[in-house]
Amino acid sequence: MAHAEIDLEAEYNNRARVPDHGVHIAGWQRDAAAYRDTARCELDLAYGPGERNRLDLFYPEGGDAGGPIVLFIHGGYWQALDKSTASHLARGANKRGLTVAMPSYSLAPAVSLPAIVSEIEAAAEFVQQRTGRPLVASGHSAGGHLSACLMARPDTAPERRIRAAMPISGLFDLVPLVPTSINAALKLTEQEARRLSPLEWPAPARGRLVAVVGGAESSEFLRQSRTIVDEWGKAGVTTRLHEIPGAHHFDVIAGLAEPNDILVDLLVELSSNAS
């Protein structure tokens, strides 16, 4: 995958690309706290021994229909944010009858990226064991990478496999991050970046993937989503690219809070085929 003659710092530094990103993040925190105050939820369930190995479960008001659980993984380039910035994004799915699990995870540079992947695997196992349900994996940015990792992991018992994922503005080829400022905390070598890139792994042979990306995102973010749709589609996954016109990296997820938004429609559709 060639990255020559591309300004990778400009392509991947989303905070620089969206100068008012702080307004968006403050809005997430406000809306998330308000939703936790009113939602049917269980907060801070421990899925592992780490301080940040906690997840929240958000339930539909009238109970769900016994279908899959949506596992939503927050972004922040594996080095920022936590589940408390994303609670409101469960609202749309909850209103449509889906239960949503949202984990936090340890961050770089305190832990390595392989350790973060392992923690998210533990979170997924915890939810599956606790509920006995299949999962639809979703996530934003770094969380999109982690959701693809969950679907692609080859050594999972068949009953624990995740057959459906909806990464939003995900990262599936980590090699272009190596020369950027984003790698200061991650400390990835090119070899490690390849080893942690879902596009370098054997693609799943079945399942469903919807890669969501904002139309106003950088050409590299658009490439990342298009490439996983193409490559996994060739391998046998039913794939779809959904581009949100005009959306940038920080407002691309907003629709998850609204029950009638296309993003929630897509989650409902994936859930109906996730087993």
N, C-alpha and C positions, 0 to 999 in steps of 0.2 A: 504494500500500500504506500504509494509515493506521497511524500509531504514536502518535496523540494519547492523552493520559491514561494512558499506560503508563509505569511507572518503568523506563526502559530500562537504567539502571545496574544495578538489581536483577535485571533479566531476563538481562542478558548477562555480569555479573561472576560467573563460575562459581566462582572461588576463594572469593569471599565466600559464595556459596550452599552450598558444601561445605567446612565449616571444617577438616576433616581431609584436605584435598587434598594437603598435603605428605606425608602417609603414603602416599597412592596413588602419587605421583610417585617417592618413594624406593623403593617396591616395584617400579615399572617399571624403574628403574635397576638394581636388584639382579637382577631376573629376566632383564632383557635381557643383562646382562654374563654371567650364568650360561649363557644360551643360546648366546651367541657362543663360549663356551669349548668347547661340545660339538657345535655344528652344522657341517655341511658348508657352508662359506661363503667368499666372496671379499669382503674388506673394503676400504673407502676407494678404490674405483675412481673416477677423475676423469672427470666428465661435462662439465666446463667449467673456466674459468680461475680462478674464485673459490676462496678458502680453504675455504668450506663446500660447494663444488660436488663433493661426494663421495657415492657410494652404495654400499650393501652388497647383495650377492646371497646369498640363502639357498636351498640346494638340498635336495630330498628325499634321504634317505640312499641310496635305491636308484636314484637318477636319476628324472627326471620322464618323462611320457608324450609330451612334445613339444607340449603344448598351450600356452595363453596363459600369460603371466607376470603375476602380481599385482604391481602397483605400489602400495605403501602409503606414504602421506604423513603425517608426524607433525603434531600440532597445536601449540598454543601462541600462538594469535592472531597468527601471522606475526611474533612478536617474542620467542619463547622456545623452549627445548628443541631437540633435534636427533635424528638417527636412532638415537643410542645409547640413547635411552629406549624404543625400540619393538621392538628385535630379537626379543624373545620372542613378539611378536605374529605372527611368521612361522611359529611352531611348528605350529599347527593345520593351516595350508595345506600346509606341508612334509610333515606326516604323511599328508596326503591326496593327495600326489603333485604338488603345485604348487610351482613356483619363485617366490620372492618377492624383489622389489627394493625397497629402502628408501633414499630419498635424504635428505640434509640439504639445506638451502638457506639463503641469506643472510637475515638478519633485519632488520626495522625496529627502530630508525630508521636504521640504517646504509644500507639500500636501501629503495626505494619498493615498494609492493605490485605495480605493473605489472612491476617488475624481478623480483620473486619469481615471478610467474606465468610470465614468460619463462624463468626458471631451471628451473622444473618442466617446462615444455615441452621444454627441452633435455635434462633427465633422461629424459623419456619417449622422446625421439628416440634417445638413447644406448642405452637398453635394447632398443628395437625394432631398431636397426641391429646391435647386438652379437649378438642372439639370432635375429633374423629372425622373431619371434613377435608375435602380437597381444597387447594388454595389457588387463587388467581394472584399472581405476583405483579405488583405495579410499583412505580417509584419515579422520582424526579431527578434528572441529572445523574449524580453519583448513585442515587437510588435506582435509576434506570439500569445502570451497569449491574447493580447487585441483583435486581429482579431477573435480568438475563442470565446472570450466573446461576441463579436458583433453577431456572428452567433447563439450563444446559448441563448441569452437573451430572457426570456420567455414572457415578458410583452409588446412586441413591436406590434404595429398595423400590421395586415397582409401585408398591402401594403409597409410597411417599413422593413419587415423582410429581412435578408441577407441570401441567399440560397447557397452561395458558398464562400469558404475560402481556402487560401493557406498559412498557417503559415509555416515559415522557421525557423528551430531550435527553436521551440516554447516551452513555459513552460505552462503546463496545470494542474500540480499537484504542488502547491507551498509549501506544508508542508516540504519537504526536505530543503528548503531554510532557515527555521527558525533558526537552530543552526549555520548558516554560517555567515561570515563577510558581505555578501550581505544584510543581514537583519538589519545591524546597522542603515541604513537610512530608511528602510521600517518599522521597529518596529512591525512586525507582530507577534501576538500570534499564537499558533497552530490552535486555533479555527478560527481566522480571515483568516489564510492561507487556511483552508478548504473552508471557505465561498467564497473565491475569486478564487478558483480553478475550471475551467470549467469541469474538470473530476468529480467533486462532484455535478455538476448541472444535472438536467434532460437533457439528450442528445436531440438534435433536432430530430424530427421524419422523416425528409426528408432533401434533399439538397445534396450538393457535397463538399467533403473535400479532399484536397491533402496535406498531411503533408510531408514537405521536411526536410531532415536532412543530415548533412555531415557525410560521412563514417568514418572520423577521429575524430569525436566528442566523448565526454565521454560516457560511458555506460549509464549514467543517461539521457543524452539528447536523445540518441537512444531509451531508454525505454519510455521516455515521448511521443515521436512521435508515436512509435508503439502502445502504450496504447490507445491514442485517436483514432487512426485508428481502433483498435479492438472494443473499447467500443461504439464509435459512429456508426460504421458499424453494430453492433448488433441491434442498435436502429432504423435503417432504412436509415441512411445517406449512400450515395455512397462514399466510402472512398478508398484512395490509399496512400501508403507509397512510397515516392521517395527518395532514398538514393543516394547522389552524391559521387561517389567513391573518396576517398582521401581528401575530403574537410573538413576543420576545421571550427570553429565557425566564423572566420572573412573573409574567402573567399567563404563561401557557397552561398552568395548572388550575387557574381560577375556576374553570367550569366544573371541577370535581365537587364544588360546594353546592351546585345547583342541580336538583333532581332531574330537570328536563334537558340538561345539556348533553351534547353529543358525546362527551367523554364518559358520562355516566351511562348513556345508551350502550357505548362500546363495552364498558365493564359488565353490564347486565348480559349482553350478548356472549361475552367470553365466559361468564359464570354459567350460562346455560349449556356450555360445551366443555366444561373444565374437567369433568370426571375422567 
